[in-house]
Amino acid sequence: MWTVAIDRQKCSDCGACMESCPGEVYAMIEGRITPLHHDECHGCHTCESVCPEEACSVAES
């Protein structure tokens, strides 16, 4: 299982993580990117690599 987190102080809500995620972990809620479906995370770390602000983190839980 993987835990996905977003550093809200760094995140600009650009959507890069949401668009690149093969597991559809992220959702846009009230204009903010939110990791909603942690159980769908594949642990691929794609969101971390595409985030221009380095605001995404994926950790094994």
C-alpha distance matrix in Angstrom:
0.0 3.8 6.9 10.0 13.4 17.0 19.9 22.5 25.4 24.7 23.5 26.4 24.6 25.8 23.1 22.3 18.6 18.8 21.2 19.3 15.7 15.4 12.7 15.0 12.6 15.8 18.9 22.3 23.4 26.9 27.0 23.9 20.7 17.8 14.0 14.1 11.4 8.0 6.8 8.9 7.7 8.4 8.2 11.9 13.1 16.0 16.2 16.8 19.5 21.3 21.5 25.1 24.6 21.6 20.1 16.5 13.8 10.3 8.7 6.0 5.6
3.8 0.0 3.8 6.5 9.9 13.4 16.3 19.0 21.8 21.0 19.9 22.8 21.2 22.4 20.0 19.2 15.4 16.1 18.6 16.7 13.4 13.9 11.6 13.4 10.6 13.3 16.6 19.8 21.1 24.4 24.2 20.9 17.7 15.0 11.3 12.2 10.3 6.6 7.2 8.7 6.2 7.6 6.2 9.9 10.2 13.1 12.9 13.3 16.2 18.0 17.9 21.4 20.8 17.8 16.3 12.7 10.1 6.6 5.6 4.5 5.3
6.9 3.8 0.0 3.8 6.6 10.3 13.1 15.6 18.5 18.1 17.1 20.3 18.8 20.5 18.5 18.1 14.4 15.2 18.2 16.9 13.8 15.2 12.8 13.6 10.2 12.0 15.1 17.8 18.7 21.8 21.7 18.2 15.2 12.4 9.0 10.4 9.6 6.0 8.4 10.1 7.8 10.3 8.7 11.9 11.0 13.7 12.4 12.6 16.0 17.5 16.6 19.9 18.8 16.0 13.9 10.6 8.1 5.7 5.3 6.2 6.0
10.0 6.5 3.8 0.0 3.8 7.0 10.3 12.7 15.6 14.9 13.6 16.6 15.1 16.7 14.8 14.5 10.9 11.9 15.1 14.0 11.4 13.6 11.7 11.8 8.3 9.1 12.3 14.8 16.0 19.0 18.4 14.9 11.8 9.4 6.3 8.8 9.0 6.4 9.6 10.2 7.8 10.5 9.0 11.2 9.5 11.5 9.4 9.8 13.4 14.4 13.1 16.5 15.4 12.9 10.6 7.3 5.8 4.6 6.6 8.9 9.6
13.4 9.9 6.6 3.8 0.0 3.8 6.7 9.1 12.0 11.7 10.7 14.1 13.1 15.3 14.1 14.3 11.2 12.5 16.0 15.4 13.4 16.2 14.7 14.0 10.6 10.1 12.6 14.2 15.0 17.4 16.7 13.0 10.5 8.4 6.6 9.8 11.3 9.4 13.0 13.6 11.4 14.1 12.4 14.0 11.5 13.2 10.3 10.1 13.8 14.4 12.3 15.1 13.3 11.1 8.1 5.8 5.3 6.5 8.5 11.5 11.9
17.0 13.4 10.3 7.0 3.8 0.0 3.8 5.8 8.7 8.2 7.0 10.4 9.9 12.3 11.8 12.4 9.9 11.6 14.9 14.9 13.8 17.1 16.1 14.9 11.9 10.2 12.1 12.7 13.6 15.5 14.2 10.5 8.3 7.5 7.5 11.1 13.3 12.2 15.9 16.0 13.9 16.5 14.9 15.7 12.7 13.5 10.1 9.7 13.2 13.1 10.2 12.5 10.3 9.0 5.4 4.7 6.4 9.1 11.6 14.9 15.6
19.9 16.3 13.1 10.3 6.7 3.8 0.0 3.8 5.5 5.5 6.1 9.8 10.7 13.2 13.8 14.3 12.6 14.6 17.8 17.7 17.1 20.6 19.8 18.6 15.6 13.8 15.3 15.2 15.8 16.9 15.4 11.8 10.7 10.5 11.1 14.5 16.9 15.7 19.4 19.7 17.4 19.8 17.8 18.5 15.2 16.0 12.6 11.4 14.6 14.6 11.2 12.4 9.3 8.4 4.9 6.5 8.1 11.4 13.5 17.0 17.7
22.5 19.0 15.6 12.7 9.1 5.8 3.8 0.0 3.8 5.4 5.1 8.1 9.0 12.2 13.3 14.7 13.5 14.9 18.1 18.8 18.4 22.0 21.2 19.3 16.6 14.0 14.5 13.6 13.6 14.1 12.7 9.3 9.4 9.7 11.6 14.6 17.6 17.2 21.0 21.2 19.5 22.2 20.6 21.2 18.0 18.4 14.7 14.1 17.1 16.3 12.7 13.5 10.4 10.8 7.3 9.3 11.5 14.6 16.9 20.2 20.6
25.4 21.8 18.5 15.6 12.0 8.7 5.5 3.8 0.0 3.8 5.9 8.4 10.7 13.4 15.3 16.4 15.8 17.7 20.5 21.1 21.1 24.8 24.3 22.6 20.0 17.4 18.0 16.8 16.9 16.8 15.0 12.2 12.6 13.5 15.2 18.4 21.3 20.7 24.5 24.6 22.6 25.0 23.1 23.4 19.9 20.2 16.7 15.5 18.0 17.3 13.5 13.3 9.7 10.7 8.1 11.1 13.3 16.8 18.9 22.4 23.0
24.7 21.0 18.1 14.9 11.7 8.2 5.5 5.4 3.8 0.0 3.8 6.6 9.3 11.1 13.2 13.6 13.3 15.7 18.1 18.4 18.8 22.6 22.7 21.1 18.9 16.4 17.4 16.4 17.3 17.6 15.2 12.4 12.0 13.4 14.9 18.4 21.0 20.3 23.9 23.6 21.2 23.3 21.2 21.0 17.4 17.3 14.0 12.6 14.6 13.9 10.1 9.5 5.9 7.3 5.4 9.0 11.7 15.3 17.9 21.6 22.8
23.5 19.9 17.1 13.6 10.7 7.0 6.1 5.1 5.9 3.8 0.0 3.8 5.5 7.7 9.5 10.5 10.4 12.3 14.7 15.5 16.0 19.9 19.9 18.0 16.0 13.2 13.9 12.7 14.0 14.5 11.8 9.0 8.4 10.4 12.3 15.7 18.4 18.2 21.8 21.2 19.2 21.4 19.9 19.6 16.3 15.7 12.1 11.7 13.8 12.3 8.6 8.8 6.2 7.9 5.4 8.0 11.4 14.7 17.7 21.2 22.4
26.4 22.8 20.3 16.6 14.1 10.4 9.8 8.1 8.4 6.6 3.8 0.0 3.8 5.4 8.4 10.0 11.1 12.5 14.3 15.8 17.0 20.7 21.2 18.8 17.5 14.2 14.2 12.2 13.7 13.5 10.3 8.5 8.8 11.8 14.3 17.3 20.1 20.6 24.1 23.0 21.3 23.5 22.4 21.7 18.6 17.2 13.7 13.9 15.3 13.0 9.6 9.0 7.5 10.3 8.7 11.1 14.7 17.8 21.1 24.5 25.8
24.6 21.2 18.8 15.1 13.1 9.9 10.7 9.0 10.7 9.3 5.5 3.8 0.0 3.8 5.5 8.2 9.0 9.4 11.5 13.5 14.4 18.1 18.3 15.6 14.5 11.0 10.6 8.5 10.4 10.7 7.4 5.7 5.5 9.0 11.7 14.4 17.1 18.1 21.5 20.2 19.0 21.3 20.8 20.2 17.6 16.0 12.5 13.7 15.3 12.6 9.8 10.4 9.8 11.8 9.7 10.9 14.5 17.0 20.4 23.5 24.6
25.8 22.4 20.5 16.7 15.3 12.3 13.2 12.2 13.4 11.1 7.7 5.4 3.8 0.0 3.8 5.7 8.1 8.8 9.6 11.7 13.5 17.1 18.1 15.6 15.3 12.1 12.0 10.2 12.9 13.4 9.8 8.9 8.1 11.7 13.8 16.4 18.7 19.7 22.7 20.9 19.5 21.3 20.9 19.7 17.1 14.9 11.8 13.2 13.9 10.7 8.5 8.8 9.5 11.8 10.9 11.9 15.6 17.9 21.6 24.7 26.2
23.1 20.0 18.5 14.8 14.1 11.8 13.8 13.3 15.3 13.2 9.5 8.4 5.5 3.8 0.0 3.8 5.5 5.1 6.1 8.6 10.1 13.5 14.5 11.9 12.0 8.9 9.0 8.1 11.5 13.0 10.0 8.8 6.7 9.9 11.4 13.8 15.6 16.8 19.6 17.5 16.4 18.2 18.3 17.1 15.1 12.7 9.8 12.2 13.1 9.9 8.6 10.3 11.4 12.7 11.5 11.2 14.6 16.3 20.0 22.7 24.2
22.3 19.2 18.1 14.5 14.3 12.4 14.3 14.7 16.4 13.6 10.5 10.0 8.2 5.7 3.8 0.0 3.8 5.5 5.2 6.1 8.5 12.0 13.7 12.0 12.3 10.1 11.5 11.5 14.9 16.7 13.7 12.2 9.6 12.2 12.7 15.4 16.5 17.1 19.7 17.3 15.5 16.7 16.5 14.6 12.6 9.7 7.3 9.6 9.7 6.3 6.1 8.1 10.2 11.0 10.9 10.2 13.4 14.9 18.7 21.4 23.5
18.6 15.4 14.4 10.9 11.2 9.9 12.6 13.5 15.8 13.3 10.4 11.1 9.0 8.1 5.5 3.8 0.0 3.8 5.5 5.3 6.0 9.8 10.8 9.4 9.0 7.4 9.7 10.8 14.1 16.5 14.1 11.9 8.5 9.9 9.6 12.4 13.2 13.5 16.1 13.8 11.9 13.3 13.0 11.7 9.7 7.5 4.4 7.5 8.7 6.5 6.2 9.5 10.7 10.3 9.6 7.7 10.5 11.5 15.2 17.8 19.8
18.8 16.1 15.2 11.9 12.5 11.6 14.6 14.9 17.7 15.7 12.3 12.5 9.4 8.8 5.1 5.5 3.8 0.0 3.8 5.6 5.5 8.8 9.4 6.8 7.3 5.1 6.8 8.2 11.7 14.4 12.5 10.8 7.4 8.8 8.7 10.6 11.4 12.7 15.0 12.5 11.7 13.5 14.2 13.3 12.2 10.0 7.5 11.0 12.3 10.0 9.8 12.8 14.0 13.9 12.5 10.6 13.1 13.5 17.1 19.3 20.8
21.2 18.6 18.2 15.1 16.0 14.9 17.8 18.1 20.5 18.1 14.7 14.3 11.5 9.6 6.1 5.2 5.5 3.8 0.0 3.8 5.8 8.4 10.3 8.3 10.1 8.6 9.8 10.7 14.5 16.9 14.7 13.7 10.7 12.5 12.5 14.0 14.3 15.7 17.5 14.5 13.7 14.7 15.7 13.9 13.2 10.2 8.8 12.3 12.5 9.7 10.6 13.2 15.3 15.5 14.9 13.2 15.7 16.0 19.7 21.7 23.6
19.3 16.7 16.9 14.0 15.4 14.9 17.7 18.8 21.1 18.4 15.5 15.8 13.5 11.7 8.6 6.1 5.3 5.6 3.8 0.0 3.8 6.3 9.0 8.5 10.0 9.7 12.0 13.7 17.3 19.9 17.7 16.1 12.8 14.0 13.0 14.9 14.6 15.1 16.6 13.5 11.9 12.1 12.8 10.6 10.1 6.7 6.5 10.0 9.7 7.6 9.6 12.6 14.9 14.3 14.4 12.2 14.1 14.0 17.5 19.3 21.7
15.7 13.4 13.8 11.4 13.4 13.8 17.1 18.4 21.1 18.8 16.0 17.0 14.4 13.5 10.1 8.5 6.0 5.5 5.8 3.8 0.0 3.8 5.4 5.4 6.7 7.5 10.5 13.0 16.3 19.5 17.9 15.9 12.2 12.4 10.6 12.1 11.1 11.5 12.8 9.7 8.2 8.9 10.0 8.7 8.8 6.6 6.3 10.0 10.8 9.8 11.2 14.7 16.3 15.0 14.5 11.5 12.7 11.8 15.0 16.5 18.6
15.4 13.9 15.2 13.6 16.2 17.1 20.6 22.0 24.8 22.6 19.9 20.7 18.1 17.1 13.5 12.0 9.8 8.8 8.4 6.3 3.8 0.0 3.8 5.7 8.0 10.0 12.7 15.7 18.8 22.1 20.9 19.1 15.5 15.3 13.1 13.7 11.8 12.3 12.4 8.8 8.1 7.7 10.0 8.7 10.3 8.5 9.5 12.9 13.4 12.8 14.7 18.2 19.9 18.5 18.1 14.9 15.4 13.8 16.5 17.1 19.2
12.7 11.6 12.8 11.7 14.7 16.1 19.8 21.2 24.3 22.7 19.9 21.2 18.3 18.1 14.5 13.7 10.8 9.4 10.3 9.0 5.4 3.8 0.0 3.8 5.4 8.5 11.2 14.7 17.3 20.9 20.3 18.3 14.7 13.6 10.9 10.9 8.4 9.0 8.8 5.1 5.4 6.3 9.3 9.4 11.1 10.4 10.6 13.9 15.3 14.9 16.2 19.8 20.9 19.3 18.2 14.7 14.9 12.8 15.1 15.4 16.8
15.0 13.4 13.6 11.8 14.0 14.9 18.6 19.3 22.6 21.1 18.0 18.8 15.6 15.6 11.9 12.0 9.4 6.8 8.3 8.5 5.4 5.7 3.8 0.0 3.8 5.6 7.7 11.1 13.8 17.3 16.8 15.1 11.8 10.9 9.0 8.7 7.3 9.2 10.0 6.8 7.7 9.7 12.0 12.1 12.8 11.7 10.7 14.3 15.9 14.8 15.4 18.9 19.8 18.8 17.3 14.2 15.2 13.9 16.6 17.4 18.5
12.6 10.6 10.2 8.3 10.6 11.9 15.6 16.6 20.0 18.9 16.0 17.5 14.5 15.3 12.0 12.3 9.0 7.3 10.1 10.0 6.7 8.0 5.4 3.8 0.0 3.8 6.9 10.5 12.6 16.3 16.0 13.6 10.2 8.4 5.6 5.8 4.5 5.9 7.8 5.8 5.9 9.1 10.7 11.7 11.7 11.5 9.9 12.9 15.3 14.6 14.5 18.1 18.4 17.0 15.0 11.8 12.4 11.1 13.6 14.7 15.4
15.8 13.3 12.0 9.1 10.1 10.2 13.8 14.0 17.4 16.4 13.2 14.2 11.0 12.1 8.9 10.1 7.4 5.1 8.6 9.7 7.5 10.0 8.5 5.6 3.8 0.0 3.8 7.0 9.4 12.9 12.2 9.9 6.5 5.4 4.4 5.5 6.7 8.5 11.1 9.5 9.4 12.5 13.4 13.9 13.1 12.3 9.7 12.7 15.1 13.7 12.9 16.2 16.2 15.6 13.2 10.8 12.4 12.3 15.3 17.0 17.7
18.9 16.6 15.1 12.3 12.6 12.1 15.3 14.5 18.0 17.4 13.9 14.2 10.6 12.0 9.0 11.5 9.7 6.8 9.8 12.0 10.5 12.7 11.2 7.7 6.9 3.8 0.0 3.8 6.1 9.7 9.5 8.1 5.7 5.3 6.4 6.2 8.4 11.1 13.6 12.2 12.8 16.0 17.2 17.6 16.7 15.7 12.9 15.9 18.1 16.2 15.1 17.9 17.9 17.9 15.3 13.6 15.6 15.9 18.7 20.5 20.8
22.3 19.8 17.8 14.8 14.2 12.7 15.2 13.6 16.8 16.4 12.7 12.2 8.5 10.2 8.1 11.5 10.8 8.2 10.7 13.7 13.0 15.7 14.7 11.1 10.5 7.0 3.8 0.0 3.8 6.5 5.8 5.3 4.6 6.1 8.9 9.2 12.0 14.5 17.2 15.9 16.4 19.4 20.3 20.5 19.1 17.7 14.6 17.3 19.4 17.0 15.4 17.5 17.3 18.1 15.4 14.6 17.2 18.2 21.3 23.4 23.7
23.4 21.1 18.7 16.0 15.0 13.6 15.8 13.6 16.9 17.3 14.0 13.7 10.4 12.9 11.5 14.9 14.1 11.7 14.5 17.3 16.3 18.8 17.3 13.8 12.6 9.4 6.1 3.8 0.0 3.8 5.4 5.3 6.4 6.7 9.9 9.5 12.8 15.4 18.2 17.6 18.3 21.7 22.5 23.2 21.8 20.8 17.6 19.9 22.3 20.2 18.2 20.1 19.3 20.2 17.0 16.5 18.9 19.9 22.6 24.6 24.4
26.9 24.4 21.8 19.0 17.4 15.5 16.9 14.1 16.8 17.6 14.5 13.5 10.7 13.4 13.0 16.7 16.5 14.4 16.9 19.9 19.5 22.1 20.9 17.3 16.3 12.9 9.7 6.5 3.8 0.0 3.8 5.6 8.5 9.6 13.2 13.1 16.6 19.0 21.9 21.4 21.9 25.3 25.9 26.4 24.7 23.6 20.2 22.2 24.5 22.1 19.8 21.1 20.1 21.5 18.4 18.6 21.3 22.8 25.5 27.8 27.5
27.0 24.2 21.7 18.4 16.7 14.2 15.4 12.7 15.0 15.2 11.8 10.3 7.4 9.8 10.0 13.7 14.1 12.5 14.7 17.7 17.9 20.9 20.3 16.8 16.0 12.2 9.5 5.8 5.4 3.8 0.0 3.8 6.8 9.4 13.0 13.9 17.2 19.4 22.4 21.5 21.5 24.5 24.9 24.9 22.9 21.5 18.1 20.0 21.9 19.3 16.9 17.8 17.1 18.9 16.2 16.7 19.8 21.7 24.7 27.3 27.6
23.9 20.9 18.2 14.9 13.0 10.5 11.8 9.3 12.2 12.4 9.0 8.5 5.7 8.9 8.8 12.2 11.9 10.8 13.7 16.1 15.9 19.1 18.3 15.1 13.6 9.9 8.1 5.3 5.3 5.6 3.8 0.0 3.8 6.2 9.9 11.4 14.9 16.5 19.8 19.1 18.8 21.9 21.9 22.1 20.0 18.9 15.3 17.0 19.3 17.1 14.4 15.8 14.6 15.9 12.9 13.3 16.2 18.2 21.1 23.8 24.1
20.7 17.7 15.2 11.8 10.5 8.3 10.7 9.4 12.6 12.0 8.4 8.8 5.5 8.1 6.7 9.6 8.5 7.4 10.7 12.8 12.2 15.5 14.7 11.8 10.2 6.5 5.7 4.6 6.4 8.5 6.8 3.8 0.0 3.8 6.9 9.0 12.0 13.4 16.8 15.8 15.2 18.2 18.2 18.4 16.3 15.4 11.8 13.8 16.2 14.1 11.9 14.0 13.2 13.8 10.9 10.4 13.3 14.9 18.0 20.6 21.2
17.8 15.0 12.4 9.4 8.4 7.5 10.5 9.7 13.5 13.4 10.4 11.8 9.0 11.7 9.9 12.2 9.9 8.8 12.5 14.0 12.4 15.3 13.6 10.9 8.4 5.4 5.3 6.1 6.7 9.6 9.4 6.2 3.8 0.0 3.8 5.7 9.1 10.3 13.8 13.5 13.2 16.6 16.7 17.6 15.9 15.7 12.3 14.2 17.1 15.8 13.7 16.3 15.2 15.0 11.7 10.4 12.3 13.3 16.0 18.2 18.3
14.0 11.3 9.0 6.3 6.6 7.5 11.1 11.6 15.2 14.9 12.3 14.3 11.7 13.8 11.4 12.7 9.6 8.7 12.5 13.0 10.6 13.1 10.9 9.0 5.6 4.4 6.4 8.9 9.9 13.2 13.0 9.9 6.9 3.8 0.0 3.8 6.1 6.7 10.2 10.1 9.5 13.1 13.2 14.6 13.3 13.6 10.7 12.7 15.9 15.2 13.7 16.9 16.0 14.9 11.9 9.5 10.4 10.4 12.9 14.8 14.9
14.1 12.2 10.4 8.8 9.8 11.1 14.5 14.6 18.4 18.4 15.7 17.3 14.4 16.4 13.8 15.4 12.4 10.6 14.0 14.9 12.1 13.7 10.9 8.7 5.8 5.5 6.2 9.2 9.5 13.1 13.9 11.4 9.0 5.7 3.8 0.0 3.8 6.1 8.9 9.1 10.0 13.8 14.8 16.5 15.9 16.3 13.8 16.1 19.1 18.4 17.2 20.4 19.7 18.7 15.7 13.2 13.8 13.2 15.1 16.2 15.7
11.4 10.3 9.6 9.0 11.3 13.3 16.9 17.6 21.3 21.0 18.4 20.1 17.1 18.7 15.6 16.5 13.2 11.4 14.3 14.6 11.1 11.8 8.4 7.3 4.5 6.7 8.4 12.0 12.8 16.6 17.2 14.9 12.0 9.1 6.1 3.8 0.0 3.8 5.4 5.6 7.3 11.0 12.6 14.7 14.9 15.5 13.8 16.3 19.1 18.8 18.3 21.8 21.5 20.0 17.5 14.4 14.4 12.8 14.3 14.7 14.3
8.0 6.6 6.0 6.4 9.4 12.2 15.7 17.2 20.7 20.3 18.2 20.6 18.1 19.7 16.8 17.1 13.5 12.7 15.7 15.1 11.5 12.3 9.0 9.2 5.9 8.5 11.1 14.5 15.4 19.0 19.4 16.5 13.4 10.3 6.7 6.1 3.8 0.0 3.8 5.4 5.5 9.1 10.0 12.7 12.8 14.3 12.9 14.7 17.8 18.2 17.7 21.3 20.8 18.7 16.3 13.0 12.0 9.8 10.8 10.9 10.5
6.8 7.2 8.4 9.6 13.0 15.9 19.4 21.0 24.5 23.9 21.8 24.1 21.5 22.7 19.6 19.7 16.1 15.0 17.5 16.6 12.8 12.4 8.8 10.0 7.8 11.1 13.6 17.2 18.2 21.9 22.4 19.8 16.8 13.8 10.2 8.9 5.4 3.8 0.0 3.8 5.6 8.4 10.2 13.1 14.3 15.8 15.2 17.2 19.9 20.5 20.6 24.3 24.1 21.8 19.8 16.2 14.9 12.2 12.5 11.5 11.0
8.9 8.7 10.1 10.2 13.6 16.0 19.7 21.2 24.6 23.6 21.2 23.0 20.2 20.9 17.5 17.3 13.8 12.5 14.5 13.5 9.7 8.8 5.1 6.8 5.8 9.5 12.2 15.9 17.6 21.4 21.5 19.1 15.8 13.5 10.1 9.1 5.6 5.4 3.8 0.0 3.8 6.4 9.1 11.2 12.7 13.5 13.2 15.8 18.0 18.3 18.8 22.6 22.9 20.9 19.2 15.6 14.9 12.2 13.5 13.0 13.4
7.7 6.2 7.8 7.8 11.4 13.9 17.4 19.5 22.6 21.2 19.2 21.3 19.0 19.5 16.4 15.5 11.9 11.7 13.7 11.9 8.2 8.1 5.4 7.7 5.9 9.4 12.8 16.4 18.3 21.9 21.5 18.8 15.2 13.2 9.5 10.0 7.3 5.5 5.6 3.8 0.0 3.8 5.6 7.8 9.1 10.4 10.3 12.4 14.7 15.5 16.1 19.9 20.2 17.8 16.5 12.7 11.6 8.7 10.2 10.1 11.4
8.4 7.6 10.3 10.5 14.1 16.5 19.8 22.2 25.0 23.3 21.4 23.5 21.3 21.3 18.2 16.7 13.3 13.5 14.7 12.1 8.9 7.7 6.3 9.7 9.1 12.5 16.0 19.4 21.7 25.3 24.5 21.9 18.2 16.6 13.1 13.8 11.0 9.1 8.4 6.4 3.8 0.0 3.8 5.4 8.2 9.5 10.9 12.7 14.2 15.5 16.9 20.6 21.4 18.8 18.2 14.4 13.0 9.8 10.9 10.4 12.5
8.2 6.2 8.7 9.0 12.4 14.9 17.8 20.6 23.1 21.2 19.9 22.4 20.8 20.9 18.3 16.5 13.0 14.2 15.7 12.8 10.0 10.0 9.3 12.0 10.7 13.4 17.2 20.3 22.5 25.9 24.9 21.9 18.2 16.7 13.2 14.8 12.6 10.0 10.2 9.1 5.6 3.8 0.0 3.8 5.6 8.3 9.6 10.4 12.1 14.2 15.3 18.9 19.4 16.3 16.0 12.3 10.2 6.9 7.8 7.7 10.6
11.9 9.9 11.9 11.2 14.0 15.7 18.5 21.2 23.4 21.0 19.6 21.7 20.2 19.7 17.1 14.6 11.7 13.3 13.9 10.6 8.7 8.7 9.4 12.1 11.7 13.9 17.6 20.5 23.2 26.4 24.9 22.1 18.4 17.6 14.6 16.5 14.7 12.7 13.1 11.2 7.8 5.4 3.8 0.0 3.8 5.4 8.1 9.0 9.6 11.6 13.6 17.0 18.2 15.3 15.7 12.3 11.0 8.5 10.4 11.0 14.2
13.1 10.2 11.0 9.5 11.5 12.7 15.2 18.0 19.9 17.4 16.3 18.6 17.6 17.1 15.1 12.6 9.7 12.2 13.2 10.1 8.8 10.3 11.1 12.8 11.7 13.1 16.7 19.1 21.8 24.7 22.9 20.0 16.3 15.9 13.3 15.9 14.9 12.8 14.3 12.7 9.1 8.2 5.6 3.8 0.0 3.8 5.4 5.3 6.6 9.0 10.3 13.7 14.5 11.5 12.1 8.8 7.7 6.3 8.9 10.8 14.1
16.0 13.1 13.7 11.5 13.2 13.5 16.0 18.4 20.2 17.3 15.7 17.2 16.0 14.9 12.7 9.7 7.5 10.0 10.2 6.7 6.6 8.5 10.4 11.7 11.5 12.3 15.7 17.7 20.8 23.6 21.5 18.9 15.4 15.7 13.6 16.3 15.5 14.3 15.8 13.5 10.4 9.5 8.3 5.4 3.8 0.0 3.8 5.4 5.1 6.3 8.6 11.9 13.6 11.4 12.3 9.5 9.9 9.3 12.5 14.4 17.5
16.2 12.9 12.4 9.4 10.3 10.1 12.6 14.7 16.7 14.0 12.1 13.7 12.5 11.8 9.8 7.3 4.4 7.5 8.8 6.5 6.3 9.5 10.6 10.7 9.9 9.7 12.9 14.6 17.6 20.2 18.1 15.3 11.8 12.3 10.7 13.8 13.8 12.9 15.2 13.2 10.3 10.9 9.6 8.1 5.4 3.8 0.0 3.8 5.5 5.4 6.0 9.8 10.9 9.0 9.1 6.3 7.8 8.3 12.0 14.6 17.1
16.8 13.3 12.6 9.8 10.1 9.7 11.4 14.1 15.5 12.6 11.7 13.9 13.7 13.2 12.2 9.6 7.5 11.0 12.3 10.0 10.0 12.9 13.9 14.3 12.9 12.7 15.9 17.3 19.9 22.2 20.0 17.0 13.8 14.2 12.7 16.1 16.3 14.7 17.2 15.8 12.4 12.7 10.4 9.0 5.3 5.4 3.8 0.0 3.8 5.7 5.5 8.7 9.3 6.4 7.4 5.1 5.9 7.3 10.7 13.8 16.6
19.5 16.2 16.0 13.4 13.8 13.2 14.6 17.1 18.0 14.6 13.8 15.3 15.3 13.9 13.1 9.7 8.7 12.3 12.5 9.7 10.8 13.4 15.3 15.9 15.3 15.1 18.1 19.4 22.3 24.5 21.9 19.3 16.2 17.1 15.9 19.1 19.1 17.8 19.9 18.0 14.7 14.2 12.1 9.6 6.6 5.1 5.5 3.8 0.0 3.8 5.8 8.1 10.0 7.8 10.0 8.6 9.6 10.7 13.8 16.5 19.7
21.3 18.0 17.5 14.4 14.4 13.1 14.6 16.3 17.3 13.9 12.3 13.0 12.6 10.7 9.9 6.3 6.5 10.0 9.7 7.6 9.8 12.8 14.9 14.8 14.6 13.7 16.2 17.0 20.2 22.1 19.3 17.1 14.1 15.8 15.2 18.4 18.8 18.2 20.5 18.3 15.5 15.5 14.2 11.6 9.0 6.3 5.4 5.7 3.8 0.0 3.8 6.2 8.9 8.2 10.0 9.1 11.3 12.7 16.3 19.1 21.9
21.5 17.9 16.6 13.1 12.3 10.2 11.2 12.7 13.5 10.1 8.6 9.6 9.8 8.5 8.6 6.1 6.2 9.8 10.6 9.6 11.2 14.7 16.2 15.4 14.5 12.9 15.1 15.4 18.2 19.8 16.9 14.4 11.9 13.7 13.7 17.2 18.3 17.7 20.6 18.8 16.1 16.9 15.3 13.6 10.3 8.6 6.0 5.5 5.8 3.8 0.0 3.8 5.5 5.2 6.5 6.7 9.7 12.1 15.7 18.9 21.4
25.1 21.4 19.9 16.5 15.1 12.5 12.4 13.5 13.3 9.5 8.8 9.0 10.4 8.8 10.3 8.1 9.5 12.8 13.2 12.6 14.7 18.2 19.8 18.9 18.1 16.2 17.9 17.5 20.1 21.1 17.8 15.8 14.0 16.3 16.9 20.4 21.8 21.3 24.3 22.6 19.9 20.6 18.9 17.0 13.7 11.9 9.8 8.7 8.1 6.2 3.8 0.0 3.8 5.7 7.9 9.5 12.6 15.4 18.8 22.2 24.6
24.6 20.8 18.8 15.4 13.3 10.3 9.3 10.4 9.7 5.9 6.2 7.5 9.8 9.5 11.4 10.2 10.7 14.0 15.3 14.9 16.3 19.9 20.9 19.8 18.4 16.2 17.9 17.3 19.3 20.1 17.1 14.6 13.2 15.2 16.0 19.7 21.5 20.8 24.1 22.9 20.2 21.4 19.4 18.2 14.5 13.6 10.9 9.3 10.0 8.9 5.5 3.8 0.0 3.8 5.3 8.2 11.2 14.6 17.7 21.4 23.4
21.6 17.8 16.0 12.9 11.1 9.0 8.4 10.8 10.7 7.3 7.9 10.3 11.8 11.8 12.7 11.0 10.3 13.9 15.5 14.3 15.0 18.5 19.3 18.8 17.0 15.6 17.9 18.1 20.2 21.5 18.9 15.9 13.8 15.0 14.9 18.7 20.0 18.7 21.8 20.9 17.8 18.8 16.3 15.3 11.5 11.4 9.0 6.4 7.8 8.2 5.2 5.7 3.8 0.0 3.8 5.8 8.0 11.4 14.2 17.9 20.1
20.1 16.3 13.9 10.6 8.1 5.4 4.9 7.3 8.1 5.4 5.4 8.7 9.7 10.9 11.5 10.9 9.6 12.5 14.9 14.4 14.5 18.1 18.2 17.3 15.0 13.2 15.3 15.4 17.0 18.4 16.2 12.9 10.9 11.7 11.9 15.7 17.5 16.3 19.8 19.2 16.5 18.2 16.0 15.7 12.1 12.3 9.1 7.4 10.0 10.0 6.5 7.9 5.3 3.8 0.0 3.8 6.7 10.3 13.2 16.9 18.6
16.5 12.7 10.6 7.3 5.8 4.7 6.5 9.3 11.1 9.0 8.0 11.1 10.9 11.9 11.2 10.2 7.7 10.6 13.2 12.2 11.5 14.9 14.7 14.2 11.8 10.8 13.6 14.6 16.5 18.6 16.7 13.3 10.4 10.4 9.5 13.2 14.4 13.0 16.2 15.6 12.7 14.4 12.3 12.3 8.8 9.5 6.3 5.1 8.6 9.1 6.7 9.5 8.2 5.8 3.8 0.0 3.8 6.9 10.2 13.7 15.5
13.8 10.1 8.1 5.8 5.3 6.4 8.1 11.5 13.3 11.7 11.4 14.7 14.5 15.6 14.6 13.4 10.5 13.1 15.7 14.1 12.7 15.4 14.9 15.2 12.4 12.4 15.6 17.2 18.9 21.3 19.8 16.2 13.3 12.3 10.4 13.8 14.4 12.0 14.9 14.9 11.6 13.0 10.2 11.0 7.7 9.9 7.8 5.9 9.6 11.3 9.7 12.6 11.2 8.0 6.7 3.8 0.0 3.8 6.6 10.2 12.2
10.3 6.6 5.7 4.6 6.5 9.1 11.4 14.6 16.8 15.3 14.7 17.8 17.0 17.9 16.3 14.9 11.5 13.5 16.0 14.0 11.8 13.8 12.8 13.9 11.1 12.3 15.9 18.2 19.9 22.8 21.7 18.2 14.9 13.3 10.4 13.2 12.8 9.8 12.2 12.2 8.7 9.8 6.9 8.5 6.3 9.3 8.3 7.3 10.7 12.7 12.1 15.4 14.6 11.4 10.3 6.9 3.8 0.0 3.8 6.9 9.3
8.7 5.6 5.3 6.6 8.5 11.6 13.5 16.9 18.9 17.9 17.7 21.1 20.4 21.6 20.0 18.7 15.2 17.1 19.7 17.5 15.0 16.5 15.1 16.6 13.6 15.3 18.7 21.3 22.6 25.5 24.7 21.1 18.0 16.0 12.9 15.1 14.3 10.8 12.5 13.5 10.2 10.9 7.8 10.4 8.9 12.5 12.0 10.7 13.8 16.3 15.7 18.8 17.7 14.2 13.2 10.2 6.6 3.8 0.0 3.8 6.2
6.0 4.5 6.2 8.9 11.5 14.9 17.0 20.2 22.4 21.6 21.2 24.5 23.5 24.7 22.7 21.4 17.8 19.3 21.7 19.3 16.5 17.1 15.4 17.4 14.7 17.0 20.5 23.4 24.6 27.8 27.3 23.8 20.6 18.2 14.8 16.2 14.7 10.9 11.5 13.0 10.1 10.4 7.7 11.0 10.8 14.4 14.6 13.8 16.5 19.1 18.9 22.2 21.4 17.9 16.9 13.7 10.2 6.9 3.8 0.0 3.8
5.6 5.3 6.0 9.6 11.9 15.6 17.7 20.6 23.0 22.8 22.4 25.8 24.6 26.2 24.2 23.5 19.8 20.8 23.6 21.7 18.6 19.2 16.8 18.5 15.4 17.7 20.8 23.7 24.4 27.5 27.6 24.1 21.2 18.3 14.9 15.7 14.3 10.5 11.0 13.4 11.4 12.5 10.6 14.2 14.1 17.5 17.1 16.6 19.7 21.9 21.4 24.6 23.4 20.1 18.6 15.5 12.2 9.3 6.2 3.8 0.0
